[in-house]
Amino acid sequence: MAHDVIVPGTGYVYVAEASTPAPAFPFAPAEAPDGWTSIGNTSIENGIEMSVDGDDPETLGSWQDPNITSTNPSKTYSLTINLEDITVETLQLYYGATKDAVDKDGNFTIPAQPTPVEKAMFIIASDGSNVVGWYYPRTSIVGSDSITLDPTAITEVPVKATILSGVISGRTSLGKVFPKAPLSEIPPPPSE
């Protein structure tokens, strides 16, 4: 009996302009698909946390039927990613900065008021033999916690990507999950 579990030993996070369509899946995880850019190294210690905020459904009833219906409160889904590469792109995501935050000498200027950066996001996780993918056409990314400069660990830059609604195949949705696929199904790169 085959199992669909995966232990994500490696993973990659790619970003693109908001509403960029998902790349063809599966693909070689270490190679950024056309139109997508790797977000760089992410924490192996703190992984990627997918979370949900919102009220729990509440059962409503009548005297005759105590379980007549239930509420369907709205939910907000988000991802927390701990970036490890200290690059202009990482700093823009953390501080909510535009491209003009970099001066002519290459120095990064922290904006007085952060503006979350809107991007499409694709996360791919692999156990060495298989891959699983998560695609979000629109996310709003900004720093989520403090940066700690610890001399005994790699510095992490924590960002939170709030998942926004987007359009996939003509339907409004939050994202798409690509189920486990063997790496052996990935076509070889074209020969030159």
C-alpha positions, 0 to 999 in steps of 0.5 A: 500500500502506497502512502502519500506522506512526505518528510520535507527534507528540502524545500524552495520558495519562489516569488513572482509578480502578483497574479503570475500563473503557476508553473507547470508541475512537477518541476526540478525544485532547485531550478526557478521556473520562468518568471519566478525568482528563488527567495533564497535560503530559508530556515531549516530550524524553523521551517515554513508555518502555514496558519489560519486566523478567525473564529471557530464555527458556532452551532446555532439551534432552536428549542426544537432542534439544538443543532439546526445550523452553524456559522461560517466565520471568515478565515485569514490564511498566512505563511511565516517564512524565516529568510536567511539570505540578507539581500536587498530583496529580503530587506524589501520584503521584511521592511515593506520597501519599494525598489527605490529604497536602494540608493545609488551606492547600493545602501538600503534605506528603511522606510518610515512606513512599511508597505507590504509587498504583493507577490505570487508565491510557489512553495515546493517541498521534496523528500528526495524522491517526491515533490509537493507544491503550494501555489498562491497567486497573491500574497501580501508580504511584510516582516513579522517578528524581530531579527536576532543577531545570534553569534551561534546561529544563522540570522533569520529574517522572519516575514509573514505572507498573508494569502489574498484571493486571486484568480486560478483557471477563471475562479476566485480562490486563495491558492492551489496545492499540487499533490505528491509527484515523483521526481522521476516524472520531471522531464529532462532539460532540453538538450542544447 
